[in-house]
């Protein structure tokens, strides 16, 4: 029997490379993803100017309380039960997620990442910005209204 | 209405059916659990299940209250190309599944009660009827801590191999190939995953093994294969194969993700636990109740972490699969 397994058909958010981490090749991602990120930025009052990331200057981000997470080896899978989407996150993305969860700002996360993965600070910053933009556009994190 | 009692790994289910065709579907799906001793990994409650037929959709009861909230809608039901859609509602602790104008499922975990209504089921195919009963059964099992997974599974020496994939990925072919080598059947299509003190375990849910005529010819000697009216596949019961059926929980040792390719020789590649978990989510994760979903997600993550995970590209030498699996298990153990 090919029985239906009741439930929504869960889907990757924006393809299997949805949240390939901050050290993935620059510019990766679909047009749709960029449009979503730009829209998210517009709603958040960011510049949105054709980039796929957000500025992390001092901003802190709070993971959504809805999101379930499961570490697997050095990587991570996030499940948003409300949206019915899941996300595979690679090692560096997993590191950023952990830093954000601990209350680090994006800027702090970039500093930590540049040391941990031995990349220059500007590159780490750009990658963190892009990754945070993707998390935000997927509704996995929210910008904290005030620094704490 | 005479009731029939089943024991699904410790979950006691008493079923009353008001019609012959629904009773046939229930017995087809749950036959392995009839008269089973009451012990196992489920949460030991007793469920009352009612299966009813109505003549048309207007006779379906109004199950939802004004407080009901839509959990999600699915444009079609099943993986068999059928065109049913369904909507899942949460309503004061109940799960209500409205299946187009074909049927209704209501599951009330707190009362240990579940009901299914089917609209003129005598006009449906046998697989469609079983599909509706499966909706109810899987929801009852999930509420009891037993999670169906869309996979084939076999057991030997207490270790399980899971073959995961959508329809057409080669699950039943793999299952038969391994059973020919002495592995026992856990399930052709939907083994159960449960949580134990020793980690995730795979439990048997043996129903029919369904095969294409081509697969049946490839293996040959399968005895008295049957076909259901109007359906393309042939089937047999797993106990009719020499290796038979596993009767106890098995520790998951190997997760295989098959893909049929037009190559003379099969090949394998290791995949990450993350890949495995993403596939497990696609094939078995269900989000209706958040607490239940959180437990299932955690369980599937531990399943992916604890077993060797391999993608298999099936060539035309599928009968060599048992040797390939032995090699993979040996490597994983080393």
Interface residues (C-beta under 8 A of the other chain):
Chain A: X1 X2 X3 X4 X5 X6 X7 X8 X9 X10 X11 X12 X16 X66 X68 X70 X71 X72 X73 X75 X76 X77 X79 X81 X84 X86 X88 X89 X90
Chain B: X28 X29 X72 X73 X74 X77 X78 X79 X80 X86 X88 X97 X127 X130 X131 X134 X135 X138 X139 X148 X149 X150 X167 X188 X189 X190 X207 X208 X210 X272 X273 X274 X275 X276 X277 X278 X281 X282 X283 X284 X285 X286 X287 X288 X290 X293 X294 X297 X298 X300 X301 X304 X305
